[in-house]
Amino acid sequence: MSTHLGESNEMYLITVLKLSRKAEDGEVTVSRLAEATGHSMSTVSEKVRKLTEKGYLEHEWREGVSLSRKGHLYAGRLLRKRRLIETFLVRMAGYSIYDVHDEACRLEHVISDRLTDALDNMLDYPEVDPHGHPIPTSSGECRRVETTALSELDKGVTAQVAALCSDDADRLKYLHELGFQPDRVVVLLDKAPFQGPLTLDIEGAHVVIAPDLASCVQMKVREPVLMRRNGTENS
């Protein structure tokens, strides 16, 4: 990156990017940003003001916060670094998919664009990270993938695991142990009413999972079905 904003500013941009993917209008409230960062409203407001002045955020009085085009590309390049680091750690350094997050978050703020490109080349230009999330381009463009949360699928639907979307290491470990890995085929055998458990077949293995945990698994539907959809970019 030609400009380095520092770790604190970069984490704000990444946080706005993640929260905006979950917001219907793509905007994030200052209060929601304060909750996600653990900072006070005054601290967040000041940070938003400065990043808006620098052209990375867009924010009007009493309106939501969103990334500008400049901010979106900057955040995308950060995500590229993180996801290439995670891919390297899993493929080359013996890490598991559930213990790379903190390491990658630290390193993404310090590695250069040159080293990032070298990692990309060494890893043979992967399109997704070990969790199944698309790796942005060198310019910061983020590819969108049409997916649906496992918890929202209808009984009888067959789908492939697209991505595991959680920063919680224990959740990721448990999901991995259950057999949820990118591209694995899942059949939703039964869905109990009143937020009851889901019964699944994962390539021959019988699995029962709670809806809140199933919401962390994004799926690529293999059969046409009417449902609300979203992207896999929520980590």
Summary of the structure (lengths in Angstrom):
residues: 235
radius of gyration: 18.6
end to end distance: 21.6
largest distance: 54.8
contacts: 717
relative contact order: 0.13
helix: 40%
strand: 19%
